[in-house]
């Protein structure tokens, strides 16, 4: 079984508070404190700040039950 069966590719500039997204290391994390500043978006994940360009691609995990180890 693939680790992520349902995910939506989207631009970082569309990220909103509460979204569950997949970061570079393959972990699905919930984003908070989202701020759109010019052509960048910044947000927090588990106490770690992230900053991305608006057109960077992120994967929004849309069904956490399909992610291994989450919700169990």
FIKOLZA-1660 file (N, C-alpha, C; in steps of 0.1 Angstrom, whole numbers, plus 5000, padded with zeros to 4 digits):
% residues 72
   i   px   py   pz ch aa at
   1 5008 4988 5000  A  X  N
   1 5000 5000 5000  A  X CA
   1 5009 5012 5000  A  X  C
   2 5006 5022 4992  A  X  N
   2 5013 5034 4991  A  X CA
   2 5010 5043 5004  A  X  C
   3 5020 5050 5008  A  X  N
   3 5019 5057 5021  A  X CA
   3 5008 5068 5020  A  X  C
   4 5008 5075 5008  A  X  N
   4 4998 5085 5006  A  X CA
   4 4990 5082 4994  A  X  C
   5 4977 5078 4996  A  X  N
   5 4969 5074 4985  A  X CA
   5 4961 5086 4979  A  X  C
   6 4958 5096 4988  A  X  N
   6 4951 5107 4984  A  X CA
   6 4958 5120 4988  A  X  C
   7 4963 5127 4979  A  X  N
   7 4969 5140 4982  A  X CA
   7 4966 5149 4970  A  X  C
   8 4966 5162 4973  A  X  N
   8 4963 5172 4963  A  X CA
   8 4975 5181 4961  A  X  C
   9 4981 5181 4949  A  X  N
   9 4992 5190 4946  A  X CA
   9 4987 5204 4945  A  X  C
  10 4993 5214 4952  A  X  N
  10 4988 5227 4952  A  X CA
  10 5000 5237 4954  A  X  C
  11 4998 5249 4951  A  X  N
  11 5008 5259 4953  A  X CA
  11 5008 5264 4968  A  X  C
  12 5020 5267 4973  A  X  N
  12 5021 5271 4987  A  X CA
  12 5013 5283 4990  A  X  C
  13 5011 5292 4980  A  X  N
  13 5004 5304 4982  A  X CA
  13 4989 5302 4986  A  X  C
  14 4984 5290 4984  A  X  N
  14 4970 5287 4988  A  X CA
  14 4969 5280 5001  A  X  C
  15 4980 5278 5008  A  X  N
  15 4979 5271 5021  A  X CA
  15 4971 5280 5031  A  X  C
  16 4963 5273 5039  A  X  N
  16 4954 5279 5049  A  X CA
  16 4956 5273 5063  A  X  C
  17 4953 5280 5073  A  X  N
  17 4954 5274 5087  A  X CA
  17 4946 5261 5088  A  X  C
  18 4952 5251 5094  A  X  N
  18 4945 5239 5097  A  X CA
  18 4948 5228 5086  A  X  C
  19 4953 5232 5075  A  X  N
  19 4956 5222 5064  A  X CA
  19 4966 5212 5069  A  X  C
  20 4965 5200 5064  A  X  N
  20 4975 5190 5066  A  X CA
  20 4983 5189 5053  A  X  C
  21 4996 5192 5054  A  X  N
  21 5004 5191 5042  A  X CA
  21 5016 5182 5043  A  X  C
  22 5020 5177 5032  A  X  N
  22 5032 5168 5032  A  X CA
  22 5044 5177 5029  A  X  C
  23 5054 5177 5038  A  X  N
  23 5067 5184 5036  A  X CA
  23 5077 5176 5029  A  X  C
  24 5089 5182 5026  A  X  N
  24 5099 5175 5019  A  X CA
  24 5103 5162 5024  A  X  C
  25 5103 5160 5037  A  X  N
  25 5107 5147 5043  A  X CA
  25 5097 5136 5043  A  X  C
  26 5085 5140 5037  A  X  N
  26 5074 5130 5036  A  X CA
  26 5065 5129 5048  A  X  C
  27 5067 5138 5058  A  X  N
  27 5058 5138 5070  A  X CA
  27 5046 5147 5067  A  X  C
  28 5035 5142 5071  A  X  N
  28 5023 5150 5070  A  X CA
  28 5021 5158 5083  A  X  C
  29 5020 5172 5082  A  X  N
  29 5019 5180 5094  A  X CA
  29 5008 5190 5092  A  X  C
  30 5003 5195 5103  A  X  N
  30 4992 5205 5103  A  X CA
  30 4999 5219 5104  A  X  C
  31 4994 5228 5095  A  X  N
  31 5000 5241 5095  A  X CA
  31 4991 5251 5103  A  X  C
  32 4998 5260 5110  A  X  N
  32 4991 5271 5118  A  X CA
  32 4998 5284 5116  A  X  C
  33 4992 5294 5120  A  X  N
  33 4998 5308 5120  A  X CA
  33 5003 5311 5105  A  X  C
  34 4994 5309 5095  A  X  N
  34 4998 5311 5081  A  X CA
  34 4997 5326 5079  A  X  C
  35 5008 5331 5072  A  X  N
  35 5008 5346 5069  A  X CA
  35 5013 5347 5054  A  X  C
  36 5006 5354 5046  A  X  N
  36 5010 5357 5033  A  X CA
  36 5016 5371 5032  A  X  C
  37 5029 5371 5028  A  X  N
  37 5037 5383 5028  A  X CA
  37 5043 5385 5014  A  X  C
  38 5037 5393 5006  A  X  N
  38 5042 5395 4993  A  X CA
  38 5042 5383 4985  A  X  C
  39 5053 5378 4980  A  X  N
  39 5053 5366 4972  A  X CA
  39 5057 5354 4980  A  X  C
  40 5057 5355 4993  A  X  N
  40 5060 5344 5002  A  X CA
  40 5049 5341 5012  A  X  C
  41 5049 5328 5016  A  X  N
  41 5040 5324 5027  A  X CA
  41 5048 5318 5038  A  X  C
  42 5045 5322 5050  A  X  N
  42 5051 5316 5062  A  X CA
  42 5041 5309 5071  A  X  C
  43 5045 5299 5077  A  X  N
  43 5036 5291 5086  A  X CA
  43 5044 5284 5096  A  X  C
  44 5037 5279 5107  A  X  N
  44 5043 5271 5117  A  X CA
  44 5038 5256 5116  A  X  C
  45 5047 5247 5119  A  X  N
  45 5043 5233 5119  A  X CA
  45 5050 5227 5132  A  X  C
  46 5042 5224 5142  A  X  N
  46 5048 5218 5154  A  X CA
  46 5059 5226 5160  A  X  C
  47 5058 5240 5160  A  X  N
  47 5067 5248 5166  A  X CA
  47 5079 5252 5157  A  X  C
  48 5079 5247 5145  A  X  N
  48 5090 5250 5135  A  X CA
  48 5084 5260 5124  A  X  C
  49 5091 5271 5123  A  X  N
  49 5087 5281 5112  A  X CA
  49 5091 5276 5098  A  X  C
  50 5083 5278 5088  A  X  N
  50 5086 5275 5074  A  X CA
  50 5083 5287 5066  A  X  C
  51 5090 5290 5056  A  X  N
  51 5088 5300 5046  A  X CA
  51 5090 5295 5032  A  X  C
  52 5080 5297 5024  A  X  N
  52 5080 5292 5010  A  X CA
  52 5076 5303 5000  A  X  C
  53 5081 5301 4988  A  X  N
  53 5076 5310 4977  A  X CA
  53 5061 5306 4974  A  X  C
  54 5053 5316 4970  A  X  N
  54 5039 5313 4966  A  X CA
  54 5037 5302 4956  A  X  C
  55 5047 5301 4946  A  X  N
  55 5045 5291 4936  A  X CA
  55 5052 5277 4939  A  X  C
  56 5058 5276 4950  A  X  N
  56 5063 5263 4954  A  X CA
  56 5052 5253 4956  A  X  C
  57 5055 5241 4952  A  X  N
  57 5045 5230 4953  A  X CA
  57 5045 5223 4966  A  X  C
  58 5033 5221 4972  A  X  N
  58 5032 5213 4984  A  X CA
  58 5021 5203 4981  A  X  C
  59 5021 5193 4989  A  X  N
  59 5010 5183 4988  A  X CA
  59 5001 5183 5000  A  X  C
  60 4989 5186 4998  A  X  N
  60 4979 5187 5008  A  X CA
  60 4973 5173 5010  A  X  C
  61 4975 5167 5022  A  X  N
  61 4969 5154 5025  A  X CA
  61 4955 5155 5028  A  X  C
  62 4946 5149 5020  A  X  N
  62 4932 5152 5022  A  X CA
  62 4924 5141 5029  A  X  C
  63 4931 5130 5032  A  X  N
  63 4925 5119 5040  A  X CA
  63 4935 5113 5049  A  X  C
  64 4936 5118 5061  A  X  N
  64 4946 5114 5071  A  X CA
  64 4945 5099 5075  A  X  C
  65 4934 5093 5073  A  X  N
  65 4933 5079 5076  A  X CA
  65 4941 5070 5067  A  X  C
  66 4945 5075 5056  A  X  N
  66 4953 5068 5046  A  X CA
  66 4968 5070 5049  A  X  C
  67 4972 5078 5058  A  X  N
  67 4986 5081 5061  A  X CA
  67 4990 5071 5073  A  X  C
  68 5001 5064 5071  A  X  N
  68 5005 5054 5081  A  X CA
  68 5008 5061 5094  A  X  C
  69 5004 5055 5105  A  X  N
  69 5007 5060 5118  A  X CA
  69 5000 5072 5123  A  X  C
  70 4990 5077 5115  A  X  N
  70 4983 5089 5119  A  X CA
  70 4969 5085 5122  A  X  C
  71 4963 5090 5133  A  X  N
  71 4949 5087 5137  A  X CA
  71 4947 5073 5142  A  X  C
  72 4958 5067 5147  A  X  N
  72 4957 5053 5152  A  X CA
  72 4960 5053 5167  A  X  C
% end
